[in-house]
Amino acid sequence: MKSFHEGQTFYSIDVEASGPVPGLYNMLSFGATVILPDDEGRLSVGETIYCELRPVFAGHIAEANAIHQLDLQRLERDGLEPKTAMKMLTDFVERTKRPKTEAVFVGHVAVFDWMMIAWYYAWCGLSNPFGYKGIDTKSLAMGLLGVSWLETGKENMTEKLEVAPQPERTLHRADADAEHQAQIFCAMLNRLSAASDRTPS
């Protein structure tokens, strides 16, 4: 099987927030799932980390909070300090990253999730282990599945890729979203690898 993961370890990451941009609004939780190759070179879903953060900015949009349904008062009391949470993510990446590889960010609408993660790293004065290395599953699906961006919702992608749908009760919980996005990403890259093997050289 052709390897699309040489030199890279992929991390599927999902963020829940109190609004559309960092600085004005809060990253309230994130989940990160490492994606690792098996003995045959097929990508599979690995370990996940989940963190909930203390809100530090005043901005909150009711519609955003209604989606993730995180208890803001509880987070103000029990949420991790942002710098602590970002250090935990870095430690997770350093512990799970395969030797001699670089960490690559994978997101579903990655422009949002990467923006939040990158901004918080910079604001906390920490190095971002992903740098600018990021993959958007929606954009990847456009090329692989031959669909428009508007047809790259998870429901459509799971059907086309024969991936089990995410249980509705876990939707918009960052760890569950990250794990399900990882399943979708694995299905796409494994299909791409198999197709490459069938292509005459």
Secondary structure, DSSP 4 states (H G I P E B T S, - for coil): ---S-TTEEEEEEEEEESSSSBTTB-EEEEEEEEEEE-TTS-EEEEEEEEEEB---SSB--HHHHHHH---HHHHHHHPBPHHHHHHHHHHHHHHHSPTT-EEEEEETTHHHHHHHHHHHHHHTT---TTTT-EEEHHHHHHHHH---GGG--HHHHHHHHTPPPPPGGGTT-HHHHHHHHHHHHHHHHHHHHHHHHHS--
